[in-house]
Amino acid sequence: MLKSAERPVEQLLELMGHKGVFTILHSLQGGPLRFGVLQQLTNLPPRTLSLRLKELEELRLISRTEYNEVPPRVDYALTERGRGLKPALEALAQWESKVPR
């Protein structure tokens, strides 16, 4: 889990190094997504994805909305703070597409 929010940039950069975090943030740029969709996009085990989502919530980059339905439904979306990462995420995606494999 993350430490105090004294240095959010350092925390974000540390978290970005974990598998799936970039994909989560980049995918949510298009709007709210459910856990199952995020799991398919990231190929993370449920426990790991859940941990990543909680860490992103702690940094106030995403929000979690629970609906009182059967079966239960939970949507994840970027917060205003998370949407502020759009230029950086787009730049990283562009860089990634140009890196030789």
C-alpha positions as CSV (number, residue, x, y, z in Angstrom):
1,M,0.0,0.0,0.0
2,L,1.0,3.6,-0.4
3,K,2.4,5.8,2.3
4,S,1.3,9.3,3.1
5,A,0.3,11.6,0.3
6,E,3.2,14.0,1.0
7,R,4.8,13.4,-2.4
8,P,2.0,12.3,-4.8
9,V,4.2,12.6,-7.9
10,E,6.7,10.1,-6.4
11,Q,3.9,7.8,-5.3
12,L,2.3,7.9,-8.8
13,L,5.6,7.2,-10.5
14,E,6.2,4.3,-8.1
15,L,2.7,3.0,-8.8
16,M,3.1,3.4,-12.5
17,G,5.9,0.9,-12.4
18,H,3.5,-1.8,-11.4
19,K,1.9,-4.0,-14.1
20,G,-1.5,-2.8,-15.2
21,V,-1.5,0.7,-13.8
22,F,-0.8,2.5,-17.0
23,T,-3.5,0.4,-18.8
24,I,-6.0,1.1,-16.1
25,L,-5.5,4.9,-16.2
26,H,-5.3,5.0,-20.0
27,S,-8.4,2.9,-20.4
28,L,-10.4,5.0,-18.0
29,Q,-9.8,8.0,-20.2
30,G,-12.6,6.8,-22.3
31,G,-15.1,6.7,-19.4
32,P,-16.1,4.5,-16.5
33,L,-15.4,0.8,-16.7
34,R,-16.4,-2.2,-14.6
35,F,-14.0,-4.5,-12.8
36,G,-14.4,-7.3,-15.3
37,V,-13.5,-5.1,-18.2
38,L,-10.4,-3.8,-16.4
39,Q,-9.4,-7.3,-15.6
40,Q,-9.6,-8.3,-19.3
41,L,-7.6,-5.2,-20.4
42,T,-4.9,-5.7,-17.8
43,N,-4.7,-9.5,-17.6
44,L,-4.2,-9.1,-13.8
45,P,-5.5,-11.6,-11.3
46,P,-8.5,-10.2,-9.4
47,R,-6.6,-9.7,-6.2
48,T,-3.8,-7.8,-7.9
49,L,-6.3,-5.6,-9.8
50,S,-8.2,-4.9,-6.7
51,L,-5.0,-3.8,-5.0
52,R,-4.1,-1.5,-7.9
53,L,-7.5,0.1,-7.9
54,K,-7.4,0.7,-4.2
55,E,-3.9,2.4,-4.6
56,L,-5.2,4.6,-7.4
57,E,-8.2,5.5,-5.1
58,E,-5.8,6.4,-2.3
59,L,-4.1,8.9,-4.7
60,R,-7.6,10.2,-5.6
61,L,-7.0,9.4,-9.3
62,I,-10.0,7.1,-9.6
63,S,-13.4,6.9,-8.0
64,R,-15.4,3.8,-7.2
65,T,-19.2,3.9,-7.6
66,E,-21.2,1.0,-6.2
67,Y,-24.7,0.4,-7.4
68,N,-27.4,-1.3,-5.3
69,E,-28.3,-3.9,-7.8
70,V,-28.4,-7.7,-8.1
71,P,-25.9,-8.8,-9.2
72,P,-23.8,-6.0,-7.6
73,R,-22.3,-3.5,-10.1
74,V,-19.2,-1.3,-9.5
75,D,-17.9,1.3,-11.9
76,Y,-14.4,2.8,-11.8
77,A,-13.8,6.3,-13.3
78,L,-11.2,8.9,-13.3
79,T,-11.5,11.8,-10.9
80,E,-10.8,15.3,-12.1
81,R,-7.3,14.8,-10.7
82,G,-7.0,11.6,-12.7
83,R,-8.2,13.3,-15.9
84,G,-5.4,15.8,-15.4
85,L,-3.0,13.0,-16.3
86,K,-4.4,12.7,-19.8
87,P,-1.5,14.6,-21.6
88,A,1.1,12.6,-19.7
89,L,-0.6,9.3,-20.5
90,E,-1.0,10.2,-24.1
91,A,2.6,11.1,-24.4
92,L,3.6,7.7,-22.8
93,A,1.3,5.8,-25.1
94,Q,2.8,7.7,-28.1
95,W,6.3,7.0,-26.9
96,E,5.5,3.3,-26.4
97,S,4.2,2.9,-29.9
98,K,7.6,4.2,-31.3
99,V,9.9,2.1,-29.1
100,P,11.4,-0.8,-31.1
101,R,10.5,-4.2,-29.7
